[in-house]
Amino acid sequence: MKRPVRIAITGAAGSISHSLLFKIATGEMIGQDQPVILQLIEMPQAMEPLRGIAMELEDCAFPLLHSISLHDNFEEGVVGAHYVLLIGAKPRGPGMERSELIATNAPIFAHQGQAINKLANRDVKVLVVGNPANTNALIASRNAPDLSPAQFTALTRLDHNRTRGIMANHTGANPKDIRRVTVWGNHSSTQFPDLHHATIYGEPALPQIDQDWYRDTFIEKIQKRGSAIIDARGHSSAASAAQAIINHMHDWINGTPENDWVSMGIVSDGSYGIEKGIIYSFPVRCDYGRYQIVQGLEISEFAREKMTLSEQELLTEMETVKDLLPKETGESHRNLSVCLRSGTTLYDDGISLPKKQYLQTDRVR
Ligand code: NAX
């Protein structure tokens, strides 16, 4: 049995976490041989519901769940973390503009970036889920000068999975036979679900579907899927977001399948002409706990236009939060050639958080 790893999660009593925590504890995220320590972080007013969730986790008797600690303070909860999932964010209220949402959440992610920089494991892998995910990831990363920008990512895997799922339903193929789809850009309605390089049963996907349907219906359907789910359910995607988080982290840690790639929001190194330094969703392949952008894909005029639109949106968002982006990290974000750092050097670091400890077992020490 391996030594346990520390996973710090914000928004741990929220809807996404309610599906996610149980999947992590069964080993779906990292592996069936990897014990986990959950460091759950919430707002002070949500600590009691969080305690209830910890009780439920305990009641599942998961063999891989080494211990749980509960925190209403980010600094305390992120100590020694090998993985940090930033899910908690202020939700968009009725009539709230996207720019207001950005401004409200920005200082939280600046603060969290600083704390991760100081207190997390040096090989930490960070995934930002809370919206606006790409820009929040940028803020966190720019506020972590001692870590590599490549250690910070934003979730666009839900959009990637939606692209495959809806294509599978449309064509009758099994989702596993739909490969090499890409979601470019921002996790917003400007994202571009690209099927130009996709395959179905190993053959190019586009000739197998109606071009007008792809351009006029499919793209918008993916872009607006989040809103459609809110309209139908009255709440934003939760279980599918949890599944996407599992997929994103699993593939980052364990590698992507042969003959395929995934979409991840990562710092742009200028590939495909995208402005360096923004967090943009690219097609990536992962191996040994690292990722690299898939190079050499042909970009049509149609695709370029859509990719640029999303890039422009991210540049505008960056402008909105520029006061929270320290100048000294600008250079490291603009001059990143390959996205490599953070392998799988994971070990028990001997840190214990006794006061906040909820569940402790000694099976895997
Ligand atoms: P919920 O409102 O159910 O839960 C959020 C939880 O976060 C709450 O319990 C709240 O108390 C906590 N929280 C808020 N600020 C916090 C902070 N500073 N530190 C610790 N905890 C904090 O939202 P949920 O449905 O779980 O969604 C969470 C976030 O994910 C939202 O911002 C949502 O917009 C975003 N999403 C992002 C997706 C993506 O693909 N990137 C898809 C799903 C989702 O829409």
Residues whose N, C-alpha, C, O or C-beta is under 5 A from the ligand:
A	BS01	NAX	T10 G11 A13 G14 S15 I16 S17 I41 E42 M43 A46 I87 G88 A89 K90 I108 V128 V129 G130 N131 A133 L155 L158 H187 S236 S237 A241
